[in-house]
Structures are given as C-alpha cells and as structure tokens.
Amino acid sequence: MVRRVLVAGYGAAAYVFFLVTFLYTIGFLAGVGVPKDVDDGPSGPAWLALLVDTGLLTLFAVQHSVMARPWFKRWWTRWVAPPIERSTYVLAATLAVAALLWLWRPLPETIWSVPDGWLRWLFWAGHLAGWGLLLLSTFQIGHFDLFGLRQVLARLQRRQYTEPGFAQPFLYRLVRHPLMLGFLIAFWITPDMSVGRLYFAVVASAYIVVAVRFEEHDLVGQLGDDYRRYQRDVPRFVPRVSSAADRRRPARVESR
Ligand SMILES: C[S@@+](CC[C@H](N)C(=O)[O-])C[C@H]1O[C@@H](n2cnc3c(N)ncnc32)[C@H](O)[C@@H]1O
C-alpha cells in the first residue's frame, strides 16, 4: 500500500512540476507575469548567448526524442517500473525545459513590435489561441495518460492500465499534429519579436518538423497501413479546406 501511495505521489508531483513549468513557459515566451522572460538574463557577447541557447535547445531535443522512442522505453523499463515510466519521462522533459528557462541568455534586439491598437490585440489573440489549441489537443488524445497520471492512479487502485489507443477526434481529423501546430502558432504569432525569441522559434520549429517524422515512423511501425492511410487522408499541420461532412468522416484507423 505504502509503495502504491508513493508511486501515486511521484506521478502527482511530476505532473504539478510540469504544470507550473508549462505556465511559466507561457509567461517566458509572452514576456508577461514572470521574473525572467526570453529577453531577460545575463548580458554578454552574442556568440556566448547563441552557444548557451543552442546547448539548452539541443538538450531538450535529445532528451525528448531519445526517451520517446519505443526501443528506449523497452530498455529502461527494465529498471523503471512501467506505472512510473511516463511520469519519469515527463519529469525528465520538464527538467530540460526548466534548465532552458533558468539558463537562457537573451538577445533582446527588436525584429518587430506591433504598435498598440487592434492589430496588437489580434496578435495576442493568435498567440493565446496557439496555447489553447495545444492544451485542447492533449485532452483529445488523453491528457492524463500523456502526463502519466492515469498510469499511477491505476496502480494505486490495483487496476490494469490500458493505453487510450489511437484516436481521431475532431482536431486530429483536421491535422495529424494539432498539438505541435499549437506550439508553432504560439512561437510565431507574437506581437514582439526579438532576435532571441526568433532564434528560439526557428530552432524549436525545426525540431518539431523533425520530431513528428520520428513519431510518425513509430506510428507506422505500430499501425502499418492504417496509419499510412491516415497520413494520406489528413494533412500534417495545415488543414485542408474541405466540407464539414468530410471532417466528420474519420480516416479508417482501428487502434494502436
Ligand atoms: C506529445 S503527443 C503529440 C501528438 C501529435 N504529434 C500532435 O502534435 O498532436 C505525442 C504522443 O501522441 C501519440 N499520438 C500521436 N497521434 C495520436 C493520435 N491521433 N491519437 C492518439 N495518440 C496519438 C504519439 O504516439 C505519442 O506518444
């Protein structure tokens, strides 16, 4: 019993840590409500800022990509118990983000700044819509599974955990990667763009384009022709202009 409670506590702590860091990241990129944002930090030569920032982004990319691969999961679940595997992944990813937020060096020169007025509000609305899309997408494919909470809860209740499986709810019938599209929108639609923010957006967007290829490679491995059909029918990031009836009709993918 004590062990199961500890497992649940670990999962809950990892989730809370993620949530706080995620909210801080929104403030960090928006430059609102946080003590250190993307344009704050120690001043120094531009080459040093680029070196440190590239290292931090690379750390996140490597952690995220390697630990998400099926071969890595098979390997490390020999040591990490399956109920806490996802929470440990979330913890590692959050630590990599926290390091980035903490150690990021600014390049604050302005690239663009939308003047006060309706256009600036429009940019803010677009920016927030990106974060909203991201959050909504997590709920469409199982928010609490994605962040490891249902796994530890099942262990606490001595239930067998079953993965939610491949889903095609509304957003996933429009594009294959709505969650990543949310990130892209939040990175690029911003009323104030500095050199540092632009560098972040360029590198993070390039990483997203590469990371979804790895993810799709794994999904083709798991689902075969069903996923290939989904790839053919549903665009990667940019929704097709089609009728509402088309969108209601899911591509034929059975389960993961
Ligand atoms: C961080 S989520 C990102 C999902 C997707 N790339 C997106 O941008 O919306 C990554 C996890 O979602 C899973 N996944 C991707 N598409 C899915 C779908 N349509 N239904 C359920 N899980 C999905 C992947 O297998 C992976 O474990």
The ligand as a MOL file (V3000), in Angstrom:
LIG
                    3D

  0  0  0     0  0            999 V3000
M  V30 BEGIN CTAB
M  V30 COUNTS 27 29 0 0 0
M  V30 BEGIN ATOM
M  V30 1 C 3.1650 14.9330 -27.4140 0
M  V30 2 S 1.9830 13.9240 -28.1960 0 CHG=1
M  V30 3 C 1.8710 14.7530 -29.7730 0
M  V30 4 C 0.8240 14.1880 -30.6510 0
M  V30 5 C 0.8050 14.7820 -32.0530 0
M  V30 6 N 2.1140 14.7450 -32.6400 0
M  V30 7 C 0.2860 16.2010 -32.0820 0
M  V30 8 O 1.0790 17.1130 -32.3460 0
M  V30 9 O -0.9020 16.4110 -31.8170 0 CHG=-1
M  V30 10 C 2.9360 12.5130 -28.6280 0
M  V30 11 C 2.2180 11.2000 -28.3810 0
M  V30 12 O 0.9520 11.2400 -29.0140 0
M  V30 13 C 0.7220 9.9960 -29.6710 0
M  V30 14 N -0.2110 10.2610 -30.7630 0
M  V30 15 C 0.0240 10.8790 -31.9180 0
M  V30 16 N -1.1070 10.9660 -32.6580 0
M  V30 17 C -2.0730 10.3800 -31.9230 0
M  V30 18 C -3.4540 10.1520 -32.1230 0
M  V30 19 N -4.0740 10.5570 -33.2380 0
M  V30 20 N -4.1400 9.5090 -31.1510 0
M  V30 21 C -3.5380 9.1060 -30.0230 0
M  V30 22 N -2.2340 9.2870 -29.7690 0
M  V30 23 C -1.5080 9.9190 -30.7020 0
M  V30 24 C 2.0810 9.5390 -30.1340 0
M  V30 25 O 2.1460 8.1520 -30.3210 0
M  V30 26 C 2.9450 9.9990 -28.9730 0
M  V30 27 O 3.0050 9.0040 -27.9860 0
M  V30 END ATOM
M  V30 BEGIN BOND
M  V30 1 1 1 2
M  V30 2 1 2 3
M  V30 3 1 2 10
M  V30 4 1 3 4
M  V30 5 1 4 5
M  V30 6 1 5 6
M  V30 7 1 5 7
M  V30 8 2 7 8
M  V30 9 1 7 9
M  V30 10 1 10 11
M  V30 11 1 11 12
M  V30 12 1 11 26
M  V30 13 1 12 13
M  V30 14 1 13 14
M  V30 15 1 13 24
M  V30 16 1 14 15
M  V30 17 1 14 23
M  V30 18 2 15 16
M  V30 19 1 16 17
M  V30 20 1 17 18
M  V30 21 2 17 23
M  V30 22 1 18 19
M  V30 23 2 18 20
M  V30 24 1 20 21
M  V30 25 2 21 22
M  V30 26 1 22 23
M  V30 27 1 24 25
M  V30 28 1 24 26
M  V30 29 1 26 27
M  V30 END BOND
M  V30 END CTAB
M  END
